[in-house]
Amino acid sequence: MNLGFEIKTNAEDITVKRFTKETKITINVNEIKNRNLSIQTSIPFLDHMIETFAWWANINIRVEIKSENKLTHTIAEDIGITLGRAILEIYKSKLTLGVEGCGFARAVLDEAVADAIISIEGRANSFVDGANFENVDGMSGCNLIAFLEGFSQGCACTLRINYSGRDPHHCWETVFRAFGLAIRRALQRNDWRQGTIPGLKGTLE
């Protein structure tokens, strides 16, 4: 699937651009220990969730977007797609030394708890199971799911999320905490896989 990416990499960071008729998105990521975040999606709660993800993943993220129609669903999905591709590029950069490729995490916030599982192997699947909150701080739950679905497309990964709780803010924050930590574990070095074929099944293609 051609999702229209422009990718630039150097020794320190990765920049992914994706321009469509609806959105123009630039995302920069790196793992430098400087906590340099700049997330401006135009949706405050989505900014908060991506910041939470970045903190738990130990990844600096910078997001810039221009959108003519300002449709929340499109913005969330397209940013998810572009961020997913940026994370995939981090994964690819680690293949020579060996990288885990999969990760599991559980996170909690007050009454809410979430589990996240990710497997990066060229198979774009997203499964989100939890309470059906129509709105959380000005953003619909279905658009947060669209972000996660977009991420799985861009990262070519299987992503499974399960969460429960009463407060929608707490629930979604635990989701993005667990999601970030699962990504961190998936990007950890694994010497046993050093120099081997990319992907857990044997290929990313």
N, C-alpha and C positions, 0 to 999 in steps of 0.2 A: 504494500500500500504506500503510495507516494503522498506524504503529508506536507510537502513543500517546505522543507527546512533549509536554512542557510547556516552552516556550522563553522565556527572558527575556534581553534584550540591553540594554546601555547603551553609553556612549561608550568604555568601556575593556574590557569583557569580555562573555562569553556564558555563560549557565547553561542546561543542558539536563537536564530530569528525565524519567525514564521509570519508571513504577510498573506492575508486573504482579503476578499472583498469586504469582510465584516470587521476584522481586527488586524492590527499590526503589533506584534508582540516581540520584545527582545528580553531574553533571560540570560543572565550570567551566573555561573556557579563555580565555586572552588571550595577546597577543604583547608585553606589557610587559617591558622588559629588567630583570627582577628575579629570575629563576630561582626562582620561588615554586612549588614542587611539593609536593603532598600526595596520595600515591597509596596507598589502603588498600583493596585488592580482597579481602583475606583469603587470597590465594594469593601467597606470597612471590615466586615466579619470575615471575608475571604482573606484579607490582609493578615488578620489575626491568626487564622488557621495556617496559612503558609509560613508565617513567622514561627508558630508553634512547631510545625513540621521541621523547619530549618534548625531550630534549637535542639530538637531531639535527634535529628539526623547528623548533627555536627557539620552542616554544610552552609556556607554563606550563599545567600540567594539575593539577586537583584532583579526586579521585575519592572518592566516598562510596557505600557499598553496604550494604544490609540484605537478608539472605537467610535464610529460615526453613529451607530444606532443605539449604543449603550444598553444592549440587551444582556441582562444578567446571565442567562443560560449560556449564551454564546461566549461571553467573556470567561465564565468559569470553565467551560469545556475546552476552549482554545488555550487558556493558560495551562490547564492540566496536560493537554497534549504536548505543549512546548516544554514544560518543566519535565515531563516524563522523558522526552528525548534528551534533555540535558543530563538527567541522571543516567540514562543509558550510555551516554558518551563517557561519563565518569567510570562506569562499569567497564566499558571497552578499553579504557586507558590502563586498567589494572590487570588485564588478561595475561600479559607477558609474565608478570610476577606471580600471578595466581590470585583468584578472588572467590569469595564464598558463593555468591550468586543467589542465595536464598536467605530469608530471615523471618523470624517470628518474634512478636513482642506483645506484652500485655501492659496496659496503662490504666491508672485509676485517678479519679478526681471526685472527692466526696462520695456521693452515692453511685456515681457512674463508673462503668468499667468497659474497656474495649480490647479486643484482640485483633491483631493484624498479621497476615502472612503474605509474603511476597516471594515469587520465584521468577527470575529473569532468564527466559529461555526462548524468546521469540514467539510466545503465544499470548496474544492480547485478550485477557479475560478479566472481568471485574465483577465481584459478587459482594454486595453490601446488605447485611441483615441486621435490622434493629427497629427501634420505635419509629413510626412514621410521623415525624414532626413537620408540620406545614411551614413553620416559620421559626427562625432563630436569629434574633437581633437584626431583623431587616433582610434576611436572606432565606430563601426557601431550601428545605432539606433536599428536594429533588435536584437543585442546582449544585449542591455540595456533592451529591452522588455523581452528577455530570462531570464535575472536576475530577473525581477519582476514576471514572470511566475513561475520560480523556487521558489521564496519566497512564493508565494501562495500555492505551493505544500507542502513545508516544514512546513508552519504555519497552514495549513489546514484552510485557510481563503478565503473569497471573497475580491478581491481587484479591485477597479475601478479607473482608472486614465483618466482625460481629460486635455489637455493642448493646448495652442496656443501661437504663437509668430513668430518672424522672425529669430532670432539668435538661432541656435541649442544648443549652450552652455547654454544660458539663459533659453531656454525651459526645458532642462533636469535638470538644477539646480532647477528650480521651482518645477518640478516633485518630486525631492527627498526632497526638503524642505517640501512640502505638505505631502508627504508620511511619513516622520519622525514625523511631528506634528500629523497626524492622528493616528499613532501608539502610541504616547505619550498619546493622549486622550483615546484610546482604553484600555490602561493599567492603567488608573486612577481608584482610589478606588470608589466603589459604595456600600455603606452600605446596600442598599435595597436588593442587591443580596448576602448578606453575608450568607455563608454556604449553598447556593442553588446549584442546579444541574449545571454542567459545560456546557457552550455554550448557545447562545441566543435561539436556537430552543429546547434546553433541553439536548443535548448530544454532546460530541466531537467525539464519536465513529461512 
